[in-house]
Amino acid sequence: MFLCYSDLILQSAIHIFVNNREVLTKDFLIEPAEHKTFICKVDGHDITGDLTFIHYISNKQKIRSIYRTENNGIKSQIYTESLSLDLPNDDGWNILVDADVLDATTGLFRNLDTELDEGAKNFKQKTNEEIRRYFMEKFPDYYNFQKLQKDAYYPYRSQEAPSQAHVITFNQIAYYLENEYKLLRKNIDTRKIIYPLINLAIANGDLRTILSYFTNLNPAIIKKFKELLDTVDLENVIEFSTDIAKKTSFLDFLNTIIYSDISKKVKERSELHKIIENNLWLWRAVCQYTEIILRQNLQNNLQELRAAYFSYEPTISDENLIECADAKIKDITDLFFFNENIINDTQREIMIVELKAPCCAIGQKS
């Protein structure tokens, strides 16, 4: 509401009440409105333009130039343009543009959006130049912040910025820090940490979340983390912790499908077996990448394993042939894999797993 009638509210030409409370300029304005005039040639004539700069509170940066015409003493908006400017704040700016040339009777206002008329095009260009000049005069320290670009730790000296918006955001933050802490003026070494962090935080929203966790850590934990990094690479810490977190999460999931009410619905072969097959680390970490032998009967599995890994034929004389008359040797194995686990010089380990659905009762026969 304030933005729609800001000029009239500023002039006290109207009074707006919301819930019996008057909308006052102090509730929205950051500073008093400022005015600026300029001269522009349109069709060979010098035209005077009037600019009114309204700096208002906003949740994000919005800069708009609002062209107006006057009919019978009433100002009406005829054209609005959003401007992309490098400013040291994220507030809102409305720039009201008034000029006799915008009078509805001249017809110039009809061509502001298309720029088909050379006069309208020149007037808009001149207006935008004057708006930029106003901000450069208003924030000279920010626009003359050349020392930042020359600093050894400025991130865009050695690498290309992702976008101009990225550079603008970085410069704004660095400008705020300089005003507050004088990092450049005092040549504070923490710039080599702060500037890269700012750059990464702008480019990667995840980093902002990570940094927010660090701000809540107590000094003792920070010290432990620092001591850990003195002995282990951060990448290794992250990979190890991620692996542990995934496995812990899986164990919680496995506990749920086995011991909760949902266990009655879990199918043994088509569901439970598939889940376990993808998590062989349950038996040992080295089993995680073991290739599973396709399901077939135990006798065939053992014969294939012997042919692949043992170069001798078992014989009675060598006392390494065991005759098995048990018909169960023909049973299909639920999970069968061979892992090269060296127990001693002569022994290797074979693992055969019999899986049962959570709803099955396990007895001596099983």
C-alpha positions as CSV (number, residue, x, y, z in Angstrom):
1,M,0.0,0.0,0.0
2,F,2.8,2.4,0.9
3,L,4.5,1.7,-2.5
4,C,1.4,2.3,-4.4
5,Y,0.8,5.7,-2.8
6,S,4.2,6.5,-1.4
7,D,4.4,9.9,-3.1
8,L,1.0,11.0,-1.9
9,I,1.8,9.8,1.7
10,L,5.2,11.7,1.6
11,Q,3.3,14.9,0.6
12,S,0.6,14.2,3.3
13,A,-1.9,14.5,0.4
14,I,-3.6,11.4,1.7
15,H,-3.8,9.6,5.0
16,I,-4.2,5.8,5.0
17,F,-5.4,3.9,8.1
18,V,-5.0,0.2,8.7
19,N,-6.8,-1.2,11.8
20,N,-7.3,2.3,13.0
21,R,-3.6,3.0,12.8
22,E,-2.3,5.5,10.3
23,V,0.3,4.4,7.8
24,L,3.3,6.7,8.5
25,T,6.4,7.2,6.4
26,K,8.7,6.3,9.3
27,D,7.3,2.8,9.2
28,F,8.6,2.3,5.7
29,L,11.3,4.9,4.9
30,I,14.9,4.3,5.7
31,E,15.8,7.9,5.1
32,P,14.0,11.0,3.7
33,A,13.3,11.1,0.0
34,E,15.9,12.8,-2.1
35,H,15.4,14.8,-5.3
36,K,17.6,15.2,-8.4
37,T,17.1,17.1,-11.7
38,F,18.8,16.5,-15.0
39,I,18.7,17.9,-18.6
40,C,18.1,15.7,-21.6
41,K,17.8,16.5,-25.3
42,V,14.6,15.1,-26.9
43,D,13.9,16.0,-30.5
44,G,16.5,18.8,-30.4
45,H,15.0,20.4,-27.3
46,D,16.4,20.5,-23.7
47,I,14.0,18.7,-21.4
48,T,14.2,18.8,-17.6
49,G,13.7,15.5,-15.8
50,D,12.9,15.2,-12.1
51,L,13.9,12.2,-10.1
52,T,12.6,11.3,-6.6
53,F,14.6,8.6,-4.7
54,I,12.5,6.7,-2.2
55,H,14.6,4.4,0.0
56,Y,12.3,2.0,1.8
57,I,12.5,-1.2,3.9
58,S,12.3,-4.4,1.9
59,N,13.1,-8.1,2.5
60,K,15.2,-8.1,-0.7
61,Q,16.8,-5.7,-3.0
62,K,14.3,-4.1,-5.4
63,I,15.2,-1.1,-7.6
64,R,12.5,0.3,-9.8
65,S,12.2,3.4,-12.0
66,I,8.6,4.6,-12.2
67,Y,7.8,7.0,-15.0
68,R,4.7,9.1,-14.4
69,T,2.5,11.5,-16.2
70,E,0.2,14.2,-14.9
71,N,-3.4,14.7,-15.8
72,N,-5.4,17.5,-14.0
73,G,-2.9,17.5,-11.1
74,I,-3.0,13.8,-10.6
75,K,0.2,11.7,-11.1
76,S,-0.3,8.4,-12.8
77,Q,2.3,5.6,-13.4
78,I,2.7,4.9,-17.1
79,Y,5.8,2.7,-17.2
80,T,7.9,0.8,-14.6
81,E,11.4,-0.7,-15.2
82,S,13.3,-3.0,-12.8
83,L,17.0,-2.0,-12.6
84,S,19.9,-4.3,-11.8
85,L,22.4,-2.1,-9.9
86,D,25.4,-2.9,-7.7
87,L,24.4,-1.3,-4.4
88,P,25.9,-1.9,-0.9
89,N,22.5,-2.9,0.6
90,D,19.5,-5.1,-0.1
91,D,16.9,-2.5,0.6
92,G,14.2,-1.3,-1.8
93,W,14.4,1.8,-4.0
94,N,11.6,3.5,-6.0
95,I,12.8,6.2,-8.3
96,L,9.9,8.4,-9.5
97,V,10.6,9.9,-12.9
98,D,8.7,13.1,-13.9
99,A,9.1,15.4,-16.9
100,D,6.9,17.5,-19.1
101,V,7.9,15.4,-22.0
102,L,5.9,12.5,-20.4
103,D,2.7,14.5,-20.5
104,A,0.0,12.3,-22.0
105,T,-0.6,14.9,-24.7
106,T,2.9,14.4,-26.3
107,G,2.5,10.7,-26.8
108,L,6.1,10.0,-25.8
109,F,5.0,7.8,-22.9
110,R,3.4,5.4,-25.4
111,N,6.8,4.4,-26.7
112,L,8.7,3.9,-23.4
113,D,8.3,0.1,-23.4
114,T,9.1,-0.5,-27.1
115,E,11.8,2.2,-27.6
116,L,10.6,2.7,-31.2
117,D,10.7,6.4,-30.7
118,E,14.3,7.8,-30.7
119,G,13.3,10.5,-28.2
120,A,11.8,8.0,-25.8
121,K,14.9,5.8,-26.1
122,N,17.3,8.7,-25.4
123,F,15.2,9.9,-22.4
124,K,15.3,6.4,-20.8
125,Q,19.0,6.0,-21.3
126,K,19.7,9.5,-19.8
127,T,17.4,8.7,-16.9
128,N,19.3,5.4,-16.2
129,E,22.6,7.2,-16.4
130,E,21.5,9.8,-13.9
131,I,20.2,7.1,-11.5
132,R,23.5,5.4,-11.6
133,R,25.4,8.7,-11.1
134,Y,23.2,9.4,-8.1
135,F,24.1,6.1,-6.4
136,M,27.8,6.5,-7.2
137,E,27.8,9.9,-5.5
138,K,25.8,8.5,-2.6
139,F,28.0,5.5,-2.0
140,P,31.5,6.7,-3.1
141,D,33.4,4.4,-0.6
142,Y,31.6,1.4,-2.0
143,Y,32.2,2.2,-5.7
144,N,35.8,3.2,-5.0
145,F,36.5,-0.1,-3.2
146,Q,39.4,-0.7,-5.6
147,K,41.7,-2.0,-2.8
148,L,39.5,-5.1,-2.5
149,Q,40.0,-6.2,-6.2
150,K,43.8,-5.7,-5.8
151,D,44.0,-7.7,-2.6
152,A,45.9,-11.0,-2.8
153,Y,43.0,-12.9,-1.2
154,Y,40.3,-11.5,-3.5
155,P,38.8,-14.7,-5.1
156,Y,38.3,-13.4,-8.6
157,R,41.9,-12.5,-9.2
158,S,42.8,-16.1,-9.9
159,Q,39.5,-17.5,-11.0
160,E,36.5,-16.4,-13.1
161,A,33.4,-15.5,-11.2
162,P,30.3,-17.6,-11.9
163,S,28.2,-14.5,-12.6
164,Q,28.2,-10.7,-12.2
165,A,25.5,-11.1,-9.5
166,H,27.9,-13.4,-7.6
167,V,30.6,-10.7,-7.7
168,I,28.2,-8.0,-6.6
169,T,27.0,-10.1,-3.6
170,F,30.6,-10.8,-2.6
171,N,31.6,-7.2,-2.8
172,Q,28.6,-6.1,-0.7
173,I,29.5,-8.6,2.1
174,A,33.2,-7.6,1.9
175,Y,32.2,-3.9,2.1
176,Y,30.2,-4.5,5.2
177,L,33.0,-6.4,6.8
178,E,35.5,-3.7,5.9
179,N,33.3,-1.0,7.5
180,E,32.9,-3.1,10.7
181,Y,36.3,-4.8,11.1
182,K,38.7,-2.9,8.8
183,L,40.2,-6.2,7.4
184,L,42.0,-4.4,4.6
185,R,42.9,-1.3,6.3
186,K,44.5,-3.2,9.2
187,N,45.9,-5.9,6.9
188,I,44.3,-8.6,9.0
189,D,45.5,-12.1,8.0
190,T,42.1,-13.7,8.5
191,R,41.1,-12.4,5.1
192,K,42.7,-15.5,3.6
193,I,40.1,-17.6,5.4
194,I,37.1,-15.2,5.4
195,Y,37.1,-14.3,1.7
196,P,37.2,-17.9,0.4
197,L,34.4,-18.8,2.9
198,I,32.3,-16.0,1.7
199,N,32.8,-17.0,-1.9
200,L,32.0,-20.6,-1.3
201,A,28.9,-19.7,0.8
202,I,27.5,-17.6,-2.0
203,A,28.1,-20.3,-4.6
204,N,26.9,-23.2,-2.4
205,G,23.9,-23.0,-0.1
206,D,25.0,-26.3,1.6
207,L,28.1,-24.5,3.0
208,R,25.9,-21.9,4.7
209,T,24.2,-24.7,6.5
210,I,27.5,-26.3,7.5
211,L,28.9,-23.1,8.8
212,S,25.7,-22.5,10.9
213,Y,26.4,-25.8,12.7
214,F,30.0,-24.7,13.4
215,T,28.8,-21.4,15.0
216,N,26.9,-23.5,17.6
217,L,29.8,-25.8,18.6
218,N,31.3,-25.3,22.0
219,P,35.1,-24.5,22.2
220,A,35.9,-28.0,23.5
221,I,34.4,-29.7,20.4
222,I,36.0,-27.2,18.1
223,K,39.4,-28.0,19.7
224,K,38.8,-31.8,19.2
225,F,37.9,-31.2,15.6
226,K,41.0,-29.2,15.0
227,E,43.2,-31.9,16.6
228,L,41.5,-34.5,14.4
229,L,42.3,-32.5,11.3
230,D,45.9,-32.3,12.4
231,T,46.2,-36.1,12.0
232,V,43.6,-37.0,9.4
233,D,42.5,-35.4,6.1
234,L,39.0,-33.9,6.2
235,E,37.9,-35.8,3.1
236,N,38.7,-39.1,4.9
237,V,36.9,-38.0,8.0
238,I,33.8,-37.2,6.0
239,E,33.8,-40.4,3.9
240,F,34.3,-42.5,7.0
241,S,31.6,-40.7,9.0
242,T,29.2,-40.9,6.0
243,D,29.8,-44.7,5.7
244,I,29.1,-45.2,9.4
245,A,26.0,-43.0,9.3
246,K,24.6,-45.0,6.3
247,K,25.3,-48.3,8.0
248,T,23.7,-47.1,11.3
249,S,20.7,-46.0,9.4
250,F,20.4,-49.4,7.6
251,L,20.7,-51.2,11.0
252,D,17.8,-49.1,12.3
253,F,15.8,-49.9,9.2
254,L,16.6,-53.7,9.5
255,N,15.6,-53.6,13.1
256,T,12.3,-52.1,12.1
257,I,11.4,-54.6,9.4
258,I,12.4,-57.5,11.6
259,Y,11.0,-56.6,15.0
260,S,8.1,-54.2,14.4
261,D,4.6,-55.1,13.2
262,I,5.7,-54.6,9.6
263,S,7.7,-57.8,9.8
264,K,4.5,-59.8,9.2
265,K,4.3,-58.2,5.8
266,V,7.9,-58.7,4.7
267,K,8.3,-61.3,2.0
268,E,11.3,-63.6,2.4
269,R,12.8,-64.1,-1.0
270,S,11.6,-61.2,-3.0
271,E,12.1,-58.5,-0.4
272,L,14.3,-59.6,2.6
273,H,16.8,-61.5,0.5
274,K,17.3,-58.6,-1.9
275,I,17.8,-56.2,1.0
276,I,20.4,-58.4,2.6
277,E,22.2,-59.1,-0.7
278,N,23.0,-55.4,-1.1
279,N,24.4,-55.2,2.4
280,L,26.8,-58.1,2.8
281,W,29.0,-55.9,5.1
282,L,26.7,-57.2,7.9
283,W,29.0,-60.2,8.2
284,R,32.2,-58.3,7.7
285,A,33.4,-55.2,6.0
286,V,35.4,-57.2,3.5
287,C,32.3,-59.0,2.4
288,Q,30.7,-55.8,1.1
289,Y,32.1,-56.1,-2.4
290,T,31.9,-59.9,-2.6
291,E,30.2,-61.3,-5.7
292,I,27.1,-63.3,-4.9
293,I,26.8,-66.7,-6.6
294,L,23.5,-67.2,-8.3
295,R,21.0,-69.3,-6.3
296,Q,21.3,-73.0,-7.1
297,N,21.6,-76.1,-5.0
298,L,24.4,-76.3,-2.5
299,Q,26.1,-79.2,-4.2
300,N,26.6,-77.3,-7.4
301,N,27.8,-74.2,-5.6
302,L,30.5,-76.1,-3.8
303,Q,31.6,-78.0,-6.9
304,E,31.9,-74.7,-8.8
305,L,33.8,-73.1,-6.0
306,R,36.2,-76.1,-5.8
307,A,36.8,-76.0,-9.5
308,A,37.5,-72.2,-9.5
309,Y,39.7,-72.0,-6.4
310,F,41.2,-75.4,-5.7
311,S,43.6,-77.1,-8.1
312,Y,43.4,-80.7,-6.7
313,E,40.9,-83.5,-6.9
314,P,39.7,-84.8,-3.5
315,T,40.4,-88.5,-3.1
316,I,39.8,-91.1,-0.4
317,S,43.5,-91.7,-0.1
318,D,44.2,-88.0,0.6
319,E,41.4,-88.1,3.2
320,N,39.9,-85.0,1.8
321,L,36.8,-86.5,0.2
322,I,33.7,-86.5,2.3
323,E,30.8,-88.5,1.1
324,C,27.5,-86.9,1.9
325,A,24.3,-88.9,1.5
326,D,22.1,-86.3,3.0
327,A,19.5,-85.2,0.4
328,K,19.5,-81.7,1.8
329,I,22.8,-81.1,-0.1
330,K,20.5,-80.6,-3.1
331,D,18.6,-77.8,-1.4
332,I,18.7,-74.3,-2.8
333,T,20.8,-71.9,-0.9
334,D,19.3,-68.6,0.1
335,L,22.5,-66.6,0.0
336,F,25.9,-68.1,-1.0
337,F,29.1,-66.2,-1.4
338,F,32.8,-66.9,-1.2
339,N,35.1,-64.5,0.5
340,E,38.9,-64.7,0.4
341,N,39.3,-64.6,4.2
342,I,42.7,-66.2,5.0
343,I,42.3,-68.0,8.3
344,N,45.7,-69.7,8.2
345,D,48.1,-71.1,5.6
346,T,45.7,-73.9,4.5
347,Q,42.2,-72.6,5.3
348,R,39.9,-70.3,3.4
349,E,36.4,-69.2,4.5
350,I,33.2,-70.0,2.7
351,M,30.0,-68.4,3.9
352,I,26.5,-69.8,3.4
353,V,23.6,-67.9,4.7
354,E,20.1,-69.2,5.3
355,L,17.6,-66.3,5.4
356,K,14.2,-66.5,7.0
357,A,11.4,-64.0,6.8
358,P,10.9,-62.1,10.1
359,C,7.6,-63.8,10.6
360,C,9.1,-67.3,10.5
361,A,9.8,-69.1,13.8
362,I,13.3,-70.5,14.0
363,G,13.5,-73.9,15.6
364,Q,16.0,-76.7,15.8
365,K,14.9,-78.2,12.5
366,S,15.6,-74.9,10.8
